[in-house]
Amino acid sequence: MRKTVVAGAVLFLSAMSAQVPAIAQEWPSARPITITMGFPPGSGTDVVARTLQEKLDKALGQRIVIDYKAGAGGNVASDVVANARPDGYTFLLGTAGTHGINATLYKKLSFDVEKDFTPVSTLVDVSNVLMINSKAIDARDVKDFIAKVKAAPGKYNYASTGNGAGTHLAFAEFNAKAGLDMVHVPYKGSPEAVQSVLNGDTCCLFAQVQIAIPQANAGKVRLLGVSTKSRVPAIPDVPTVAEAGLPGFESYTWFGVFGPKGLDPAIAHKMNLAIKTALADPDVQKKLIELGNTPRYETVEQFKETVHRDRLKWAEVVKSVGATIE
């Protein structure tokens, strides 16, 4: 009897192990794939997702659906995906904010940014640019901006796309390095934060380049400096903050795709290759670069290392500026 039970168990396990690659081989079947994001329509993450959507559809042979679940600096969407079935039909468009900053910024999270997700691939590196409403603060350049703010401590309000977002920490780090006293006003995403600058409710924002360009082209804002180490091809006449008046300053984030914990490695690999194909498309590359992004593909293992490294890096930044959220 015992031999029969053991033999049956062996046959069952053999059948299951044979089924796993078969499931991965069939993926994706006749069912849409959902990419969940924790930021609203019109945000920088949304623009990148929309740019890649059609090419991903084609590479996977299946429709991609974008599901917006904004809130708590991206944590609402992260929680949804962390608890989703790892069947290859639910992914997260995460950022250095959701998987680097938030791990330290929020005292309590319902998930672990590394253990509860399967990194798939990066998509882009994103530069921010110091964008100002010249009616709220008439600064000609970064040096002039610093001088005017220093002359009036606590007078000027700066916007961000949310507590602990990359736009918040970029400005917090800028203020710390420059010795500035400004008031932080967080919003729920890029559209609201940008509108606050246009309205003059806040004077400025470290906006993602792709969000700032249309406003600058329309003459509504002035761009003083990009946050990256090098100038951004989309706005070559705008200097870096470091060269324009604050040496050593650098701040940028990345966007990437994650699956839930336990995602079949073969499915993660297939999704990774689809992203690689989409990012290699000349039209996609051109559009992303024109928007101020730098396309960035990584293997699953490379992205896993990026997440771990950036979690440690942003922990130091968060602690240095004293930011925290209950």
Helices and strands as residue ranges (DSSP letters): H 2-26, E 33-37, H 44-60, E 64-68, G 72-74, H 75-82, E 90-95, H 96-96, I 97-101, H 102-105, E 117-132, H 142-150, E 157-160, H 166-178, E 183-186, H 190-199, E 204-208, H 209-217, E 222-226, H 241-244, E 252-260, H 265-280, H 282-290, E 293-295, H 300-321
